[in-house]
Amino acid sequence: MTKSVWLGTAVLALLVAMAALPSLFTGADPDATDLNATLRPPSAEHWLGTDQNGRDLYARIVYGVRPSLLIGAGAVALALAGGVLIGVAAAQLGRVVDQVLSRSLDVVLSVPGLLLAFLVVAVLGPGAGPTCVGLAVVSLPVFARVVRTEVIRIRVSQYVEAAHGFGLGRAQVVLRHVLPNAFGPVMALATVSLGAMIVAGSSLSFVGLGPQPPTAEWGAMLAESREFLALAWWPAAFPGAAITLAVLAVTVVGRHLQDRIERRRA
Amino acid sequence: MADVLKAPPAPAVEPGRAAGRRRGAARLVLVRLAASAAVLWGAVTVTFCLLRLMPGGTADVLLARSRVSPEIRAQIIAEYRLDDPLWVQYAAYLGRVVRGEFGDSYVLRRPVWDEIAARLPHTLLLILTTLLVTLVASVLLALVSANRRRWVRSSFAAAESLVVALPPFWLGLLLLTLFSFTLHWFPAIGSSSPMGLVLPTIALAAAPTAVVTGVLRQGILQALEEPFVVTARSRGIGEPALRVRHVLRHAMLPAATLLGWIAGSLIGGAVIIEIVFSRQGIGRLMLFAVQNKDMPVVIAVVLLTAVVFVAINIAVDVLIWLIDPRTRETGRWA
């Protein structure tokens, strides 16, 4: 493991800890307003300054880890589950099902990702849950295609033939032999897309379609900072830096996992 | 990559070369058009199903959150044939979409097309300038960074990873803070002047430029190892000419396959960037429509971008076919 992978892992661990126990990292209440201390620059009292309502930005960023990571991880988990179902069905249930499913995925892919997520949120209404679903719908086709390709590749391997020879049913073969072997590439895709999901999720909350105020969420914090750009740079700078740091950490670790899986297969 | 040595492939029938190329391109476009028409039909069907599946009747969904008189409501029901059987509704819906009739926005009370037509040029202009900047910047950066010294390559690669991780809307906010509010070099609030276009273009072009630069550099470094480089050098060609005339063309191919992805991300990205810079455009129209559940606008924008996106992907396929003669022989796209 290189230095950057260690660093990425450490940042990721820190973020997960902050998401799990934010009160361990800050004593301040993220929602406590103080109208006598609005838009204060970073100081010893408020490490990253305060926002337009006098709320402590460091506390809000720490408490913002949870929604940001949860939306990203939730979207990946949903896309993964849907992708496995559709991918396996397309690979296993015959040509007609394969054609119908594959062409349906083409339909989903014909709409640019973010606009598709907008459409989903338009139907379901704003919030963290709909944002998750919207992002999952956008990335599901990619997961389904990878799973389908993997299942078709593994299906012709000798150990699967052997399993059939032992008289295992088709469902059992898929569950016990095919899917575990498709695990690597699919997980690599999942970690790499987590970074993109975090950015996309914060974009949706930035335009006001994600978690609603006063929830401390990075994208939503940036949206609020927009009104005060002429007065204060810190409310706009730090939440964005948090997103960038999280995405970098996830990407570095994800790429490392991907390389390892590829090397093991080679 | 050894088949490069065999290039250029001599066609069997020499006089028909240009005509054959045209016919091949026509066939490619036709096949892709048919497939795309099917995909778009699917997209229209999905929007129809969405309207049906949304909680409440279709009329309620179409009219949600806008207070309308019973007359307008009756008009909607007649327009969408909501009292008829499902297949009649579907046929009517399909017919309206094909004729480009998306009806009126229930919030803005104006025809959807008028709203889109008024804003589309602003969005297209932003996307075009971004594409141009991405292309020029990534070619230049890739040529500079495809260097034998390792530290040059790795520092460029590190910078690219960082830029890709930057959320474009945050980059936009930072640019606004620095160049508009602190230095006052550029207008802060969305103006349609050329100066107002600079910062949004940079914010939108940064990530695709980083990605394309990386891919191009990889291609250039790989192409520099090819035998044809030795041949070209032995003919006494200078290093800049070698890179621009021979190596770059080779490296363009993997980058060209990215164009479809870039177009998709630019269309989505433009929506967000327009909101950051308060620019008039499809993005703000779409956001306003989503917030107000103005479904005619949402559906029209989604289908319109799907058509544009699909058209761009066909264009990219044709472009790749034109850049790389090898894809023609193998019939990879047929």
Contacts between the chains, C-beta under 8 A, distances in Angstrom:
chain1	res1	chain2	res2	distance
A	103	B	38	7.0
A	103	B	39	7.4
A	103	B	42	6.8
A	104	B	42	6.8
A	106	B	35	7.9
A	106	B	39	5.0
A	106	B	42	7.4
A	107	B	39	5.4
A	107	B	42	3.6
A	107	B	43	5.3
A	107	B	46	6.2
A	110	B	36	7.7
A	110	B	39	4.8
A	110	B	40	6.7
A	110	B	42	7.7
A	110	B	43	5.6
A	110	B	306	4.8
A	110	B	309	6.3
A	110	B	310	5.5
A	111	B	43	6.5
A	111	B	302	5.7
A	111	B	305	6.6
A	111	B	306	4.8
A	111	B	309	7.0
A	112	B	263	8.0
A	112	B	264	4.4
A	112	B	265	7.4
A	112	B	267	4.3
A	112	B	268	4.7
A	112	B	305	5.5
A	112	B	306	7.9
A	112	B	309	5.5
A	113	B	264	6.4
A	113	B	265	7.3
A	113	B	268	5.4
A	114	B	267	7.9
A	114	B	268	3.0
A	114	B	269	7.3
A	114	B	271	6.1
A	114	B	272	7.1
A	115	B	267	6.9
A	115	B	268	5.9
A	115	B	271	6.8
A	115	B	286	7.0
A	115	B	301	7.0
A	115	B	302	5.6
A	115	B	305	5.4
A	116	B	302	7.3
A	118	B	271	7.5
A	118	B	286	6.1
A	118	B	287	7.6
A	118	B	290	5.2
A	118	B	298	7.2
A	118	B	302	7.7
A	119	B	47	7.9
A	119	B	50	7.4
A	119	B	290	8.0
A	119	B	298	6.2
A	119	B	302	5.2
A	121	B	290	6.0
A	122	B	289	7.3
A	122	B	290	4.3
A	122	B	293	6.2
A	122	B	295	7.0
A	122	B	298	4.8
A	123	B	50	5.7
A	123	B	54	5.6
A	126	B	291	7.6
A	195	B	165	7.0
A	199	B	165	7.8
A	199	B	167	4.9
A	202	B	167	5.9
A	203	B	167	6.5
A	203	B	168	7.9
A	203	B	169	6.0
A	203	B	272	5.2
A	206	B	167	7.9
A	206	B	169	5.3
A	206	B	272	6.8
A	206	B	275	7.7
A	207	B	271	7.9
A	207	B	272	6.4
A	207	B	275	5.5
A	207	B	287	5.4
A	208	B	287	7.7
A	208	B	291	7.0
A	209	B	290	6.7
A	209	B	291	7.8
A	219	B	167	8.0
A	222	B	169	6.9
A	222	B	170	6.2
A	222	B	173	6.3
A	225	B	173	6.9
A	226	B	173	6.6
A	226	B	276	7.2
A	229	B	173	6.8
A	229	B	176	5.6
A	229	B	177	5.2
A	229	B	180	7.8
A	229	B	181	5.3
A	229	B	188	7.7
A	230	B	181	4.5
A	230	B	188	7.5
A	233	B	177	4.9
A	233	B	182	7.9
A	236	B	170	7.7
A	236	B	173	4.6
A	236	B	174	7.0
A	236	B	177	5.9
A	237	B	174	7.0
A	237	B	177	7.6
A	239	B	170	8.0
A	240	B	166	7.8
A	240	B	167	6.3
A	240	B	170	3.3
A	240	B	173	6.7
A	240	B	174	7.1
A	243	B	167	5.3
A	243	B	170	6.6
A	244	B	162	7.6
A	244	B	165	5.1
A	244	B	166	5.4
A	244	B	167	7.0
A	244	B	170	7.2
A	247	B	165	4.1
A	247	B	167	7.8
A	248	B	161	6.9
A	248	B	162	6.9
A	248	B	165	4.5
A	251	B	161	6.8
A	251	B	164	7.7
A	251	B	165	6.2
A	252	B	161	7.8
